[in-house]
Amino acid sequence: MKLSFCLLLSLVGVLLIRVAPADEIRRIALDGSARTQGPGEETGKDGIVRIRKLAEPVLELYPAAAQGGKGTVIIAPGGGYSILAVAHEGREVARWFNSAGWDAVVLLYHVGAGEPTRELALADARAALRLVRTKGADFGLEATRVGLIGFSAGGHLCARLAHETAPGELAFVALIYPAYLDDQGKCREDVWPRSGPVFLYVAGDDKHAPASFAYAKACQEGGIRHEFSHPAQGGHGFGLKPDRPASVQDWPEKLGLFLGGL
């Protein structure tokens, strides 16, 4: 009964998502100053909204409608550090978290900057976490608890940030089909999990699936509380696409149950 209710709640939450037009979103720079204009973006024939180059990182703010939320989640969209899939791995995810009682911010980090991109992105993530923690209340965010969720390259970014963060400082870390976490089947040192709880979700036929399996094994070896779901099929990059494969439709439901147990 509990599972059925949570599934219904998850489906209702997704159906109620209404992402504001890009020009109506409240944005701030990573120093806390207001930004009246967002980066350029385009919608491809596949329906994916992409930011192709970003030299000035920003946070898009999505406080939940109800006051006194459960905390704030920092969302890192994916895109291989060359683009940001800002809608189905960002803004729509923020609205989903709002429906679950969490404030959310979407981190638009450096992409398309060549070789330094990953280090610039990590610096952006550090600054975003610091800003949310120290000044989140100034922007209407419940920042006493802060979690991370990242997709693909954004999952890699969140794993790197979590590795640098002291145990117990994060409410949770959620990695959805994360990339670049493994080397020859072993978890990389610079993303090694230090604390949980951790939520992992990947399709078994995703070419990046070994990254999640390596990370889950590292969690197990380190005694880190984690939940790992890996349906056999589903591919990569599905996020909150309305037409994502049936086999991966359940990840918001499972994440909701995970969050409910925190």
C-alpha positions as CSV (number, residue, x, y, z in Angstrom):
1,M,0.0,0.0,0.0
2,K,2.8,2.4,0.9
3,L,4.6,1.7,-2.4
4,S,1.4,2.2,-4.4
5,F,0.7,5.5,-2.6
6,C,4.2,6.7,-3.2
7,L,4.0,5.7,-6.9
8,L,0.8,7.7,-7.2
9,L,2.3,10.7,-5.4
10,S,5.4,10.6,-7.7
11,L,3.2,10.4,-10.8
12,V,1.1,13.3,-9.7
13,G,4.2,15.3,-8.9
14,V,5.6,14.8,-12.4
15,L,2.2,15.6,-14.0
16,L,2.0,18.9,-12.0
17,I,5.5,20.1,-13.0
18,R,5.2,23.4,-14.7
19,V,8.6,24.8,-15.6
20,A,8.7,28.6,-15.8
21,P,9.9,30.1,-19.0
22,A,13.6,30.7,-19.0
23,D,13.2,34.5,-18.9
24,E,11.1,34.3,-15.7
25,I,13.5,32.2,-13.6
26,R,15.2,33.9,-10.6
27,R,18.9,33.6,-11.0
28,I,21.9,34.6,-8.9
29,A,25.7,34.5,-9.5
30,L,27.9,32.4,-7.3
31,D,28.8,35.5,-5.2
32,G,25.1,36.0,-4.5
33,S,24.5,38.9,-6.8
34,A,21.3,39.0,-8.9
35,R,21.4,38.0,-12.6
36,T,18.7,39.3,-14.7
37,Q,19.5,37.2,-17.8
38,G,20.3,33.6,-18.2
39,P,22.7,32.0,-20.6
40,G,21.7,31.3,-24.2
41,E,20.0,28.1,-24.8
42,E,18.4,26.2,-27.7
43,T,15.8,23.4,-28.1
44,G,16.8,20.7,-30.5
45,K,14.6,18.6,-32.7
46,D,14.8,15.9,-30.1
47,G,13.1,18.3,-27.6
48,I,16.2,18.6,-25.4
49,V,16.9,22.1,-24.1
50,R,20.7,22.7,-24.3
51,I,23.1,25.3,-23.0
52,R,26.2,24.9,-25.2
53,K,28.7,27.2,-23.7
54,L,28.7,28.8,-20.3
55,A,31.5,31.1,-19.1
56,E,29.6,32.7,-16.2
57,P,28.1,30.1,-13.8
58,V,24.8,30.9,-12.1
59,L,22.2,29.3,-9.8
60,E,18.6,29.1,-10.8
61,L,16.4,29.3,-7.7
62,Y,13.3,27.1,-7.0
63,P,12.1,27.6,-3.5
64,A,9.2,25.3,-2.6
65,A,5.8,26.9,-2.3
66,A,5.4,25.9,1.4
67,Q,7.6,27.6,4.0
68,G,9.9,25.5,6.3
69,G,10.8,22.9,3.7
70,K,12.8,19.8,4.2
71,G,16.1,21.3,3.0
72,T,17.7,22.4,-0.3
73,V,19.0,20.2,-3.1
74,I,21.6,21.4,-5.5
75,I,21.0,19.9,-9.0
76,A,23.7,19.4,-11.5
77,P,22.5,18.6,-15.1
78,G,24.6,16.5,-17.4
79,G,25.9,16.9,-20.8
80,G,29.5,15.5,-20.9
81,Y,30.9,18.9,-19.8
82,S,30.2,20.2,-23.3
83,I,26.5,21.1,-22.8
84,L,24.0,21.3,-20.1
85,A,20.7,19.5,-20.5
86,V,19.0,22.1,-18.5
87,A,15.4,21.1,-18.6
88,H,14.8,17.3,-18.1
89,E,17.9,17.0,-15.9
90,G,17.6,20.4,-14.2
91,R,14.5,22.6,-14.1
92,E,12.0,19.8,-14.2
93,V,13.9,18.0,-11.5
94,A,13.8,21.1,-9.4
95,R,10.0,21.2,-9.7
96,W,9.8,17.5,-8.8
97,F,11.8,18.3,-5.6
98,N,9.5,21.2,-4.9
99,S,6.5,18.8,-5.1
100,A,8.3,16.6,-2.5
101,G,8.8,19.6,-0.1
102,W,12.4,20.4,-0.9
103,D,13.7,23.8,-2.1
104,A,16.0,23.4,-5.1
105,V,18.7,25.2,-7.0
106,V,19.9,24.3,-10.5
107,L,23.6,24.8,-10.9
108,L,24.6,26.0,-14.3
109,Y,28.3,25.3,-14.2
110,H,31.1,25.9,-16.7
111,V,30.8,23.9,-19.9
112,G,32.6,24.1,-23.3
113,A,35.8,25.6,-21.9
114,G,38.2,23.0,-23.2
115,E,40.7,21.2,-21.0
116,P,40.1,23.3,-17.8
117,T,36.3,22.7,-17.9
118,R,36.1,20.0,-15.2
119,E,38.2,21.9,-12.7
120,L,36.2,25.1,-13.4
121,A,33.0,23.2,-12.9
122,L,34.2,21.8,-9.6
123,A,35.1,25.3,-8.4
124,D,31.6,26.3,-9.4
125,A,30.1,23.4,-7.4
126,R,32.2,24.3,-4.3
127,A,31.1,27.9,-4.5
128,A,27.4,26.9,-5.0
129,L,27.5,24.7,-1.9
130,R,29.2,27.4,0.1
131,L,26.7,30.0,-1.0
132,V,23.6,27.9,-0.2
133,R,25.0,27.0,3.2
134,T,25.9,30.5,4.3
135,K,23.3,32.7,2.5
136,G,20.6,30.3,1.5
137,A,18.1,31.8,3.9
138,D,18.6,35.2,2.3
139,F,17.1,33.7,-0.9
140,G,14.2,31.9,0.7
141,L,15.9,28.5,0.9
142,E,15.9,26.1,3.8
143,A,19.6,25.5,4.0
144,T,20.1,23.7,7.3
145,R,20.1,20.5,5.2
146,V,21.6,20.4,1.8
147,G,21.6,17.5,-0.6
148,L,23.1,16.9,-4.1
149,I,21.8,15.3,-7.2
150,G,23.6,15.0,-10.5
151,F,23.0,13.4,-13.9
152,S,25.7,11.9,-16.1
153,A,28.6,14.4,-16.0
154,G,26.6,16.2,-13.3
155,G,26.7,13.0,-11.3
156,H,30.5,13.0,-11.7
157,L,30.6,16.6,-10.5
158,C,28.5,15.8,-7.5
159,A,30.6,12.8,-6.6
160,R,33.7,14.9,-6.7
161,L,32.1,17.6,-4.5
162,A,30.9,15.0,-2.0
163,H,34.3,13.4,-1.8
164,E,35.7,16.8,-0.7
165,T,32.9,17.4,1.8
166,A,33.3,16.2,5.4
167,P,31.2,13.2,6.5
168,G,27.8,14.2,7.7
169,E,27.7,17.6,6.1
170,L,25.4,16.5,3.2
171,A,21.8,15.3,3.7
172,F,22.2,13.0,0.8
173,V,23.9,12.4,-2.5
174,A,21.9,11.1,-5.5
175,L,23.7,10.1,-8.7
176,I,21.5,9.3,-11.7
177,Y,23.4,7.4,-14.4
178,P,26.7,9.1,-13.4
179,A,29.7,9.0,-15.7
180,Y,33.5,9.0,-15.2
181,L,33.5,7.5,-11.7
182,D,35.6,4.4,-12.5
183,D,38.9,3.3,-13.9
184,Q,39.3,-0.3,-15.0
185,G,36.3,-1.3,-12.9
186,K,37.5,0.5,-9.7
187,C,36.1,3.6,-8.2
188,R,38.4,6.6,-8.8
189,E,40.1,8.1,-5.8
190,D,38.8,11.6,-6.4
191,V,35.2,10.5,-6.2
192,W,35.5,7.9,-3.5
193,P,32.4,8.1,-1.3
194,R,33.1,9.4,2.2
195,S,29.6,9.6,3.7
196,G,26.0,8.8,2.8
197,P,23.2,8.3,2.4
198,V,23.8,7.7,-1.4
199,F,21.1,7.0,-4.0
200,L,22.3,5.4,-7.2
201,Y,20.2,4.7,-10.3
202,V,21.5,3.5,-13.7
203,A,20.2,1.2,-16.5
204,G,22.3,-1.9,-17.1
205,D,22.6,-1.2,-20.8
206,D,24.0,2.3,-20.2
207,K,27.6,2.5,-21.4
208,H,28.4,4.3,-18.2
209,A,26.8,1.6,-16.0
210,P,30.2,0.3,-14.8
211,A,30.8,3.7,-13.1
212,S,27.7,3.2,-10.8
213,F,28.6,-0.4,-10.0
214,A,32.2,0.7,-9.0
215,Y,30.8,3.5,-6.9
216,A,28.3,1.1,-5.2
217,K,31.0,-1.3,-4.4
218,A,33.1,1.5,-2.9
219,C,30.1,2.4,-0.7
220,Q,29.8,-1.2,0.4
221,E,33.5,-1.4,1.2
222,G,33.4,1.8,3.1
223,G,30.2,1.0,5.1
224,I,28.4,3.9,3.4
225,R,24.6,3.6,3.5
226,H,23.4,3.5,-0.1
227,E,20.6,2.3,-2.3
228,F,21.4,1.1,-5.8
229,S,18.8,0.4,-8.5
230,H,19.9,-0.9,-11.9
231,P,17.1,-2.0,-14.2
232,A,18.4,-4.1,-17.1
233,Q,17.4,-1.6,-19.8
234,G,16.7,2.1,-20.3
235,G,19.8,3.6,-21.9
236,H,21.3,6.9,-20.9
237,G,20.1,10.5,-20.4
238,F,16.4,9.8,-19.8
239,G,16.1,12.1,-16.7
240,L,12.5,13.3,-16.5
241,K,11.7,13.0,-20.1
242,P,8.0,12.2,-20.4
243,D,8.7,9.5,-23.0
244,R,11.5,7.8,-21.1
245,P,11.5,4.0,-21.4
246,A,9.0,2.2,-19.1
247,S,11.9,0.3,-17.5
248,V,13.2,3.6,-16.0
249,Q,9.9,5.3,-15.2
250,D,10.2,4.4,-11.6
251,W,13.4,6.3,-10.6
252,P,11.5,9.4,-9.1
253,E,9.3,7.0,-7.1
254,K,12.3,5.2,-5.7
255,L,14.1,8.5,-5.0
256,G,10.9,9.7,-3.2
257,L,11.0,6.6,-1.0
258,F,14.7,7.1,-0.3
259,L,14.2,10.7,0.7
260,G,11.2,9.8,2.9
261,G,13.5,7.5,4.9
262,L,16.1,10.2,5.7
